[in-house]
Amino acid sequence: MTTPPAGTPYWQPAELPPQPQLHGVVTADVAVVGAGLAGLSCAYHLALRAPGLDIVVVDAEQPAAGASGRGTGLLGPRAGPAVDRAVRRFGPRTARRMHRASERAVRDVLDLCGRLDVPCGLRTGEQLMATRSSAGLVALARQARACREIGLDVPVLTAADIHDRVGVPYKAALLHRPAATLDPAALTCALARACADKGVRFYGGSPLLALRPGDLVGSELVLPHGRLYAGQAVLAVNSAARTLDLPVGTVLPLEVYAVATEPLSAQVYEALGGDAGRTVVDAVPLAPYFRLLPDGGLVAGGGTATVPAGLDAPRLRALRERAWSRLERWLRCLHPGLAGTRVTHRWSGRVGITGDDLPVVGPVQGFPDVWYIGGCGGHGLALSVAHGAHVAAALLGEPEPGEPLPWHRSRAPRLPVHGPARPLLRAYVDALAGAARRAC
């Protein structure tokens, strides 16, 4: 097993409900494993719609300890592959439904923040998918054409349009709305508190070791110091599905990196967008991106990704240092005013990716009344909340109207994580990272 993500995120966990270790035998109507945004959203919507339900949330650590508290706080519409590839794979009607669902997911998070009154530095704004490379221009042209053909409102920005917004010499961009930036750890912790206020019980420091069918009904969840028996279970464990040997296909852990800076000068801060809440992401996968912080600093992420499976601790530490150094160099070249800016935080996080870029949200084959959520591929801030609500509705027998979306499925394609083909997978990720660096 590889070491966990490293570094100190800019975001710090806020007040949390009591979460003792689970000892002995515990029973519940519904067990939710994973206290990230997906699991907590599911528990919250269950408690909201069925107040008498006995719900338990179990986590290996505590809320916001995983990807939900180690992201960069970009809230924007994106689900699955790029829209032009979605059109080719699923047809124009389904591709449009996918994008609309991701826009709705953003609006739902904004509504949730208002409902919970979360002090999470929320700033609504625009998300620019921009590029400075020829490969990026080709990708943007394909996506812009696909958006026009299926009737999506995704305007094209020229270099001058971009410069007016963020003062960085990108060549072109697509403008995505709705979008926002926020503190993901604050949102996750607020959702945990809201669940506790509705009677949800929490157990922390209790990693799931095994899942077994119950003797009569439901499932038996095996934990280090006890057992949890539940009529229904939700495994919002993302890439940990592999260590649990869940039959959900391959949801591969990918380690990604971020840095945050000290407050910028007022002039540079305004030049990069100021308080407008804009985010600039690159059209080339894994290429660096940035957003501004309410305190005047800046967060940058991307640039490099690592497949941690099979790496020993020294090798992983070396790769992390290299990734952070590359990201800092990119940051200081982004704008002349950032040349001497001090980096105050460096951290990594784990996202789950699948072989076809689609999440997995569905019942676990062979385990009645057990559902799995994972594989958002780094776009999980909005999608995780939406997935949790979707699963809650399914467990209550109140499925959402309309046709299932392509990620409403029980398994992803298999990837060569083990065996002689594993180096090919690592080489593929390395090639993507190399292309991202060249795009900068």
C-alpha positions in Angstrom: 0.0 0.0 0.0 1.3 3.4 -0.9 1.6 6.3 1.5 -1.3 8.7 1.7 -1.4 12.1 0.0 1.1 14.6 1.4 1.6 18.2 2.2 -0.6 20.8 4.0 -3.7 22.0 2.1 -4.6 25.7 2.1 -8.0 24.7 3.5 -8.3 23.5 7.1 -11.1 21.3 8.5 -13.7 23.3 10.4 -15.7 22.1 13.4 -16.9 18.5 13.1 -19.4 16.3 14.9 -18.2 13.7 17.4 -16.8 10.7 15.6 -15.6 7.9 17.9 -14.1 4.7 16.5 -16.6 2.0 15.9 -16.3 -0.8 18.5 -18.4 -3.9 18.9 -21.6 -4.5 16.9 -23.5 -1.6 15.5 -26.7 -1.7 13.4 -28.3 0.9 11.1 -30.9 1.2 8.4 -28.3 2.7 6.1 -24.5 2.6 6.3 -22.6 5.2 4.3 -18.9 4.5 4.0 -16.8 7.6 3.2 -17.3 11.0 4.7 -16.4 13.0 1.6 -18.9 15.1 -0.4 -20.5 12.1 -2.1 -21.1 10.1 1.1 -22.2 13.1 3.1 -24.5 14.3 0.4 -26.2 10.9 0.3 -26.6 10.9 4.1 -27.9 14.4 4.1 -30.5 13.8 1.4 -31.6 10.6 3.1 -32.1 12.3 6.4 -33.8 15.2 4.8 -36.3 13.1 2.9 -36.8 10.3 5.4 -36.3 11.8 8.9 -36.9 8.6 10.8 -34.2 6.6 9.0 -31.3 5.4 11.2 -28.1 6.5 9.2 -24.5 5.8 10.1 -21.5 7.4 8.4 -18.2 5.6 8.7 -14.8 6.9 7.6 -11.2 5.7 7.7 -10.2 9.1 9.0 -12.7 12.0 9.3 -14.8 14.3 7.1 -12.7 16.3 4.5 -9.6 14.2 5.2 -9.7 12.8 1.6 -10.2 14.3 -1.8 -13.1 16.4 -0.7 -10.8 18.5 1.6 -7.7 18.4 -0.6 -9.1 19.8 -3.9 -8.6 23.3 -5.2 -12.3 24.5 -4.9 -13.2 24.8 -8.6 -16.9 24.5 -9.1 -17.8 24.2 -12.7 -19.8 22.2 -15.3 -18.0 19.1 -16.6 -19.0 15.5 -16.5 -17.2 12.6 -18.3 -15.3 13.2 -21.6 -15.1 16.4 -23.4 -18.3 17.4 -25.2 -17.1 16.5 -28.7 -16.0 13.1 -27.6 -19.3 12.6 -25.7 -21.2 13.4 -29.0 -19.2 10.8 -30.9 -19.7 8.1 -28.2 -23.2 8.7 -27.0 -24.9 10.9 -29.7 -25.9 14.6 -29.5 -29.0 14.1 -27.3 -27.2 12.2 -24.6 -24.1 14.5 -24.8 -26.4 17.5 -24.2 -28.1 15.7 -21.3 -24.7 15.0 -19.7 -23.6 18.6 -19.9 -27.0 19.9 -18.7 -26.7 17.5 -15.7 -23.3 18.9 -14.8 -24.6 22.5 -15.0 -27.5 21.5 -12.7 -25.0 19.9 -10.3 -23.2 23.3 -10.0 -26.5 25.1 -9.3 -27.4 22.4 -6.7 -24.1 23.0 -4.8 -24.7 26.8 -4.9 -28.2 26.2 -3.5 -26.8 23.8 -0.8 -24.2 26.5 0.3 -27.1 29.0 0.7 -29.2 26.5 2.6 -26.5 25.5 5.0 -25.2 29.1 5.2 -21.6 27.8 4.7 -18.7 30.3 5.5 -16.7 28.8 2.6 -15.5 31.8 0.7 -18.0 31.2 -2.1 -17.6 33.4 -5.1 -19.7 32.9 -8.2 -18.0 33.7 -11.5 -16.9 32.2 -14.8 -14.8 29.3 -15.7 -12.5 29.8 -18.7 -11.2 26.7 -20.5 -8.3 28.4 -22.2 -5.2 27.4 -24.1 -1.8 28.8 -25.1 -0.8 25.8 -27.4 -1.7 24.5 -30.9 -3.0 21.3 -29.4 -5.3 23.2 -27.1 -6.6 25.3 -30.0 -7.6 22.2 -31.9 -9.3 20.7 -28.8 -11.2 24.0 -28.2 -12.3 24.2 -31.8 -13.8 20.7 -31.7 -15.5 21.4 -28.4 -16.9 24.8 -29.6 -18.3 23.2 -32.7 -19.9 20.4 -30.8 -21.5 22.9 -28.3 -23.0 24.9 -31.1 -24.4 21.8 -32.9 -26.1 20.5 -29.8 -27.4 23.9 -28.6 -25.2 24.6 -25.5 -24.5 28.2 -24.5 -20.7 28.0 -24.3 -19.3 31.2 -25.9 -15.8 31.4 -27.5 -13.5 34.1 -26.1 -10.7 35.7 -28.1 -7.2 36.5 -26.7 -8.4 40.0 -26.1 -11.5 38.8 -24.3 -9.4 36.7 -22.0 -6.9 39.4 -21.3 -9.7 41.7 -20.2 -10.7 39.2 -17.7 -7.5 37.7 -16.3 -4.6 39.6 -17.8 -2.8 36.4 -19.0 -1.8 35.9 -22.7 -4.0 32.8 -23.6 -4.9 32.4 -27.3 -8.6 31.4 -26.9 -11.1 30.0 -24.4 -14.5 28.6 -23.9 -16.6 30.3 -21.3 -18.5 28.0 -19.0 -21.3 29.1 -16.7 -22.5 28.6 -14.0 -19.3 28.4 -12.1 -17.8 29.4 -8.8 -14.8 29.0 -6.4 -15.0 28.0 -2.8 -13.3 26.2 0.2 -14.1 22.5 -0.4 -13.1 21.5 3.2 -15.4 24.1 4.7 -18.3 22.8 2.6 -17.6 19.2 3.5 -17.4 19.9 7.2 -20.6 22.0 7.0 -22.4 19.1 5.4 -21.2 16.8 8.1 -22.6 19.1 10.8 -25.9 19.3 8.9 -26.1 15.5 8.8 -25.3 15.3 12.6 -28.0 17.9 13.3 -30.5 15.6 11.5 -29.5 12.6 13.7 -26.9 10.9 11.5 -24.3 9.1 13.6 -20.6 9.3 12.8 -17.7 6.9 13.4 -14.2 8.0 12.5 -10.8 6.2 12.4 -12.7 3.1 11.2 -11.6 1.9 7.8 -13.7 -0.6 6.0 -11.8 -3.9 5.8 -14.3 -6.1 4.1 -17.9 -6.3 2.9 -20.0 -9.4 3.2 -23.6 -10.3 2.6 -25.6 -10.3 5.8 -26.9 -13.6 7.3 -30.5 -12.6 6.7 -30.8 -9.2 5.0 -28.5 -6.4 4.2 -24.7 -6.3 4.5 -22.0 -6.9 7.1 -19.3 -4.3 7.1 -16.1 -5.5 8.8 -14.1 -2.8 10.6 -10.9 -3.1 12.7 -12.7 -3.1 16.0 -16.2 -4.2 15.2 -19.0 -5.0 12.8 -21.7 -2.8 11.2 -24.9 -4.4 10.0 -27.1 -2.4 7.7 -30.1 -3.0 5.6 -28.7 -0.8 2.8 -25.1 0.5 2.3 -23.4 3.2 0.2 -19.7 2.9 -0.5 -18.6 6.4 -1.4 -15.0 5.2 -1.4 -13.8 6.3 -4.8 -10.5 4.6 -5.8 -10.4 2.6 -2.5 -12.7 0.2 -4.3 -9.6 -1.5 -5.6 -8.2 -2.3 -2.1 -11.7 -3.7 -1.1 -11.8 -5.8 -4.3 -15.2 -4.4 -5.2 -16.6 -5.6 -8.6 -16.9 -2.1 -10.0 -14.2 -2.3 -12.7 -11.1 -0.2 -12.4 -11.3 3.2 -10.6 -7.6 4.1 -10.5 -6.1 6.3 -7.9 -4.2 9.2 -9.5 -2.3 11.7 -7.3 -2.5 15.3 -8.4 -0.8 18.4 -6.9 -1.5 22.0 -5.9 0.2 25.0 -4.3 -1.1 28.2 -2.7 0.7 31.6 -2.4 0.9 34.5 0.0 -1.4 37.4 -0.7 -0.5 39.1 -4.0 -0.1 42.8 -4.5 -3.3 44.6 -5.1 -2.3 45.4 -8.7 -1.4 41.8 -9.6 -4.5 40.5 -7.9 -6.8 42.8 -9.9 -4.9 42.0 -13.1 -5.6 38.3 -12.6 -9.3 38.7 -12.0 -9.7 40.2 -8.6 -12.9 39.4 -6.7 -14.7 38.2 -9.9 -14.4 34.5 -8.9 -13.0 33.4 -12.2 -11.1 30.2 -12.8 -8.8 29.5 -15.7 -8.3 25.8 -16.6 -6.4 24.5 -19.6 -7.9 22.7 -22.6 -5.1 20.2 -22.5 -5.6 17.4 -19.9 -3.5 17.7 -16.7 -2.1 21.2 -17.7 -1.8 23.7 -14.9 -4.7 25.9 -13.9 -5.3 28.7 -11.4 -7.9 30.5 -9.2 -7.7 33.4 -6.8 -8.4 33.3 -3.1 -10.5 35.7 -1.0 -7.5 36.5 1.1 -5.6 37.8 -1.9 -3.6 34.7 -2.6 -3.6 32.3 -5.6 -4.1 28.5 -5.9 -2.5 26.6 -8.8 -3.0 23.0 -9.6 -2.3 20.3 -12.2 0.8 20.1 -14.3 1.7 16.6 -13.2 -0.1 13.4 -12.1 1.3 10.2 -10.6 0.0 6.7 -10.5 0.9 5.9 -6.8 0.1 2.1 -7.1 3.3 0.1 -6.7 5.6 3.0 -5.8 7.6 2.9 -2.5 7.6 5.9 -0.2 11.0 7.4 -1.2 10.1 7.3 -4.9 6.7 8.9 -4.2 8.3 11.6 -2.2 10.7 12.4 -5.0 7.9 12.6 -7.5 5.9 14.9 -5.3 8.8 17.3 -4.9 9.4 17.4 -8.6 5.7 18.0 -9.3 5.5 20.9 -6.8 8.7 22.4 -8.2 7.3 22.3 -11.7 4.0 23.9 -10.6 5.8 26.7 -8.8 7.9 27.4 -11.9 4.8 27.6 -14.0 3.1 29.8 -11.5 6.0 32.4 -11.5 5.9 32.5 -15.3 2.1 33.1 -15.4 2.4 36.8 -14.9 5.4 39.1 -14.3 4.0 40.2 -11.0 4.2 36.6 -9.6 8.0 36.2 -10.2 8.9 36.7 -6.5 5.7 35.4 -4.9 6.2 33.1 -2.0 4.4 29.7 -2.0 2.9 29.0 1.5 1.2 25.7 1.0 2.0 22.6 -1.1 -0.2 19.5 -1.1 -1.4 16.5 -3.1 -4.7 14.7 -3.3 -6.1 11.5 -4.9 -8.7 11.4 -7.6 -10.3 8.4 -9.1 -10.2 7.9 -12.8 -11.7 5.3 -15.1 -10.7 4.0 -18.5 -13.5 5.8 -20.3 -13.6 9.1 -18.2 -17.0 8.3 -16.8 -17.9 8.0 -13.1 -19.5 4.9 -11.6 -22.7 5.5 -9.7 -24.7 2.3 -9.3 -25.6 -0.9 -7.4 -22.7 -3.2 -6.6 -23.1 -6.5 -8.5 -23.5 -9.5 -6.1 -24.4 -7.3 -3.1 -28.2 -6.5 -2.8 -28.9 -3.0 -1.6 -25.3 -1.9 -1.8 -24.4 1.1 -4.0 -21.0 2.5 -5.1 -20.0 6.1 -6.0 -16.6 7.0 -7.5 -14.4 7.9 -10.5 -15.3 11.5 -11.0 -11.8 12.1 -12.5 -11.0 15.3 -10.7 -14.4 16.9 -11.5 -16.1 15.8 -8.3 -16.9 19.0 -6.4 -20.3 19.4 -8.1 -20.8 15.8 -9.3 -20.2 14.2 -5.9 -23.0 16.2 -4.3 -25.3 15.2 -7.3 -24.3 11.6 -7.1 -25.0 11.4 -3.4 -28.5 12.9 -4.0 -29.1 10.4 -6.8 -28.3 7.4 -4.7 -30.3 8.7 -1.8 -33.4 8.9 -4.1 -32.7 5.4 -5.4 -32.5 3.9 -1.9 -35.8 5.5 -1.0 -37.5 4.1 -4.0 -37.9 7.5 -5.5 -35.6 7.5 -8.6 -35.0 10.7 -10.5 -37.2 11.1 -13.5 -35.8 10.6 -17.0 -33.4 8.2 -18.6 -30.3 7.1 -16.7 -27.1 9.0 -17.6 -24.1 7.1 -18.9 -22.4 7.1 -15.5 -25.4 5.5 -13.8 -23.8 2.1 -14.1 -22.3 -0.7 -11.9 -18.8 -0.9 -13.3 -16.1 0.8 -15.3 -13.8 -0.8 -17.9 -10.8 -2.8 -16.6 -7.4 -1.2 -16.7 -4.0 -3.0 -16.4 -3.2 -2.0 -12.8 -1.5 -5.3 -12.0 0.7 -7.7 -14.0 3.0 -7.1 -17.0 0.8 -4.5 -18.6 1.0 -2.1 -15.6 4.0 -0.2 -17.0 2.0 0.7 -20.1 -0.6 2.4 -17.9 2.1 4.4 -16.0 3.7 5.3 -19.4 0.3 6.6 -20.6 -0.2 8.9 -17.6 3.4 10.1 -17.9 2.8 10.9 -21.6 -0.3 12.9 -20.7 1.7 14.9 -18.1 4.4 15.5 -20.7 1.9 16.8 -23.2 0.5 19.1 -20.4 3.9 20.5 -19.7 4.5 21.2 -23.4 1.2 22.9 -23.6 2.3 25.5 -21.1 
